[in-house]
Amino acid sequence: MEKIDLKKERKELYSASAKKCAMVDVPEMNFLMIDGQGNPNTSPKFQAAVEALFSVSYTLKFTIKKTQEIDYGVMPLEGLWWSGNPDDFASANKDDWKWTLMIMQPHYVTAELVQQAIEKVVEEKKIETVRKLRYEAFCEGSAAQILHIGPFSEEGPTVVKLHQFISENGYELRGKHHEIYLSDTRRAEPSKWKTVIRQGFE
C-alpha cells in the first residue's frame, strides 16, 4: 500500500508563516467545487455544501485505496470569497458574501470516479446536495499568502496586511479572496484555528 501526504508534496501552498507574507506561484490543480451565497455562520446551505464536499472526497479516498492501493489524506477545505465590495473581507459584513467551497483532489481522481462517488453518496447517505458539486481545474497563478491564527471573525487585520504587502510590492489585487482551513473547527479552540489567507495579484 503506497501512502502519500499531499499536503507535504504541496507544502509551499498548504502551509504559511503567520509572521510575514510570502509570494507563491499556484499551479493548476483539480478540485471538487460547490457555489453558494450568504453568511457562512447562518446559512444551512453552507453547512450542506461542506458536508457534500467531504462526503464525496472521503468516498473517493476509500475507492482509490481499494482499487489502486494508494492511501492519501483528504485535503483541507478551501473557500473562494467575493462580493461587490472587496472591503467586506476586512469587516464583519458577511450577508453579501458569495463563495465557492472546494477540496483539492489528487491526479488519480478522474471525472468518472467523481460521478460514481456522487451516486454512491446519494444512494447510501441520501445527501442530495452532492449533485450540485462540479469537478474542474483551477489555476490561481501568482499570489501572496499569510497564516492567520485565531477565529475567522478576527481575520480583518491579517487581510489588510496581505493586501498592503501586495500593493507595496507594486502589484494589484486579482481574483477572489482565498482561504484554506487547516484546523478542524469542531475540535480545536477558536484561538488556535489556522487559516491560510491567499490573494492573487498581477
C-alpha positions as CSV (number, residue, x, y, z in Angstrom):
1,M,0.0,0.0,0.0
2,E,1.5,3.3,-1.1
3,K,0.9,6.2,1.4
4,I,1.0,9.7,0.1
5,D,1.0,13.0,2.1
6,L,-0.4,15.5,-0.4
7,K,0.0,18.5,2.0
8,K,3.7,17.7,2.2
9,E,4.0,17.4,-1.5
10,R,2.4,20.9,-1.8
11,K,4.0,22.2,1.3
12,E,4.6,25.7,-0.1
13,L,0.8,26.0,-0.9
14,Y,-0.7,24.4,2.3
15,S,1.5,26.0,4.9
16,A,2.4,29.6,5.5
17,S,4.1,31.9,8.0
18,A,2.0,33.8,10.5
19,K,4.7,36.5,10.8
20,K,5.2,37.5,7.2
21,C,3.6,37.4,3.8
22,A,5.1,35.4,1.0
23,M,4.6,35.1,-2.7
24,V,3.7,31.8,-4.3
25,D,3.0,30.5,-7.8
26,V,0.0,28.3,-7.6
27,P,-0.2,25.7,-10.5
28,E,-3.3,24.2,-12.0
29,M,-4.9,21.6,-9.7
30,N,-8.2,19.7,-9.8
31,F,-10.9,20.4,-7.3
32,L,-14.4,19.4,-6.2
33,M,-16.3,22.7,-6.1
34,I,-19.7,24.0,-5.0
35,D,-21.1,27.5,-5.1
36,G,-23.3,29.5,-2.7
37,Q,-24.1,32.9,-1.2
38,G,-24.7,34.4,2.2
39,N,-23.4,34.4,5.7
40,P,-21.4,31.2,6.4
41,N,-22.3,31.4,10.1
42,T,-26.1,31.3,9.5
43,S,-26.6,29.6,6.1
44,P,-27.8,26.0,6.2
45,K,-26.7,25.8,2.5
46,F,-23.1,26.5,3.6
47,Q,-23.1,23.6,6.1
48,A,-24.7,21.3,3.5
49,A,-22.0,22.3,1.0
50,V,-19.3,21.4,3.4
51,E,-20.9,18.0,4.2
52,A,-21.3,17.3,0.4
53,L,-17.6,18.1,-0.3
54,F,-16.2,15.9,2.5
55,S,-18.7,13.0,1.8
56,V,-17.6,12.7,-1.8
57,S,-13.9,13.4,-1.0
58,Y,-13.8,10.6,1.5
59,T,-15.7,8.2,-0.8
60,L,-13.1,8.9,-3.5
61,K,-10.3,8.3,-1.0
62,F,-11.6,4.9,0.0
63,T,-12.3,4.0,-3.6
64,I,-8.7,4.9,-4.6
65,K,-7.3,3.0,-1.6
66,K,-9.3,-0.1,-2.5
67,T,-8.8,-0.1,-6.3
68,Q,-5.4,1.4,-6.7
69,E,-3.8,0.6,-3.3
70,I,-2.9,4.3,-2.8
71,D,-3.7,5.8,0.6
72,Y,-3.8,9.6,1.0
73,G,-5.3,12.1,3.4
74,V,-8.2,14.1,2.2
75,M,-7.1,17.7,1.6
76,P,-8.4,20.7,3.6
77,L,-11.5,22.6,2.9
78,E,-10.8,25.8,0.9
79,G,-13.0,28.8,0.1
80,L,-13.0,31.4,-2.6
81,W,-14.9,34.5,-1.4
82,W,-16.1,37.6,-3.2
83,S,-18.7,40.4,-3.2
84,G,-19.4,43.7,-4.8
85,N,-17.1,45.4,-2.2
86,P,-13.6,43.9,-1.5
87,D,-13.6,45.7,1.8
88,D,-16.2,43.3,3.1
89,F,-13.4,40.8,3.8
90,A,-11.8,43.2,6.2
91,S,-15.1,43.9,8.0
92,A,-17.9,41.9,9.6
93,N,-20.3,42.4,6.7
94,K,-21.0,38.8,5.6
95,D,-24.5,38.9,4.2
96,D,-23.5,39.7,0.7
97,W,-20.6,37.2,0.5
98,K,-20.6,34.8,-2.4
99,W,-18.5,31.7,-2.1
100,T,-17.1,28.7,-3.8
101,L,-16.1,25.9,-1.4
102,M,-13.7,23.3,-2.7
103,I,-11.3,20.5,-1.9
104,M,-8.3,19.6,-4.0
105,Q,-8.2,16.2,-5.5
106,P,-5.1,14.1,-6.5
107,H,-4.4,13.4,-10.1
108,Y,-5.6,9.8,-9.8
109,V,-9.1,11.0,-9.3
110,T,-11.0,11.2,-12.6
111,A,-14.3,12.8,-13.6
112,E,-15.7,9.3,-13.9
113,L,-14.7,8.3,-10.4
114,V,-16.2,11.6,-9.1
115,Q,-19.6,10.8,-10.7
116,Q,-19.5,7.3,-9.3
117,A,-18.8,8.7,-5.8
118,I,-21.6,11.2,-6.1
119,E,-24.1,8.5,-7.0
120,K,-22.8,6.3,-4.1
121,V,-23.2,9.1,-1.6
122,V,-26.7,9.9,-2.8
123,E,-27.7,6.2,-2.6
124,E,-26.1,5.4,0.8
125,K,-26.3,8.7,2.7
126,K,-29.2,10.4,0.9
127,I,-27.2,13.7,0.6
128,E,-28.7,15.3,-2.4
129,T,-26.5,18.4,-2.2
130,V,-23.7,16.4,-3.8
131,R,-25.5,16.6,-7.1
132,K,-24.5,20.3,-7.1
133,L,-20.8,19.5,-7.0
134,R,-18.6,20.1,-10.0
135,Y,-15.1,18.8,-10.8
136,E,-12.8,21.1,-12.6
137,A,-9.3,22.5,-12.8
138,F,-8.4,25.8,-11.1
139,C,-5.2,27.7,-11.8
140,E,-4.5,30.6,-9.4
141,G,-1.1,31.7,-10.7
142,S,0.8,34.5,-8.9
143,A,-0.5,35.0,-5.4
144,A,0.6,36.1,-1.9
145,Q,-0.4,34.4,1.3
146,I,0.0,34.5,5.1
147,L,-1.2,32.3,8.0
148,H,-4.0,33.7,10.3
149,I,-4.2,32.1,13.7
150,G,-7.4,32.7,15.6
151,P,-11.2,32.9,14.9
152,F,-12.4,33.9,11.5
153,S,-14.0,37.0,13.0
154,E,-10.6,38.4,13.7
155,E,-9.1,37.9,10.2
156,G,-9.6,41.6,9.2
157,P,-6.1,42.9,10.2
158,T,-4.4,39.9,8.5
159,V,-6.3,40.5,5.3
160,V,-5.3,44.2,5.4
161,K,-1.7,43.2,6.0
162,L,-1.8,40.9,3.0
163,H,-3.4,43.5,0.7
164,Q,-0.8,46.1,1.8
165,F,2.0,43.6,1.1
166,I,0.8,43.1,-2.5
167,S,0.4,46.9,-3.0
168,E,3.8,47.7,-1.5
169,N,5.4,45.3,-4.0
170,G,3.9,47.1,-6.9
171,Y,1.1,44.7,-7.7
172,E,-2.7,45.0,-7.9
173,L,-5.2,42.5,-6.4
174,R,-6.6,39.9,-8.9
175,G,-9.1,37.2,-8.4
176,K,-11.0,36.2,-5.3
177,H,-10.2,36.2,-1.7
178,H,-8.9,32.6,-0.9
179,E,-8.9,30.8,2.4
180,I,-7.5,27.4,3.3
181,Y,-8.8,25.9,6.5
182,L,-6.1,23.8,8.2
183,S,-7.9,23.2,11.5
184,D,-10.8,21.1,12.5
185,T,-13.1,23.8,13.9
186,R,-15.2,21.2,15.6
187,R,-12.4,20.2,17.9
188,A,-9.8,23.0,18.1
189,E,-10.3,26.1,20.2
190,P,-11.1,29.2,18.0
191,S,-7.9,30.9,19.3
192,K,-5.8,28.1,17.7
193,W,-7.6,27.9,14.3
194,K,-5.1,28.1,11.5
195,T,-6.2,29.5,8.1
196,V,-4.0,30.3,5.1
197,I,-5.2,33.6,3.6
198,R,-4.3,33.9,-0.1
199,Q,-4.8,36.6,-2.7
200,G,-3.9,36.6,-6.3
201,F,-2.2,39.6,-7.9
202,E,-1.0,41.0,-11.2
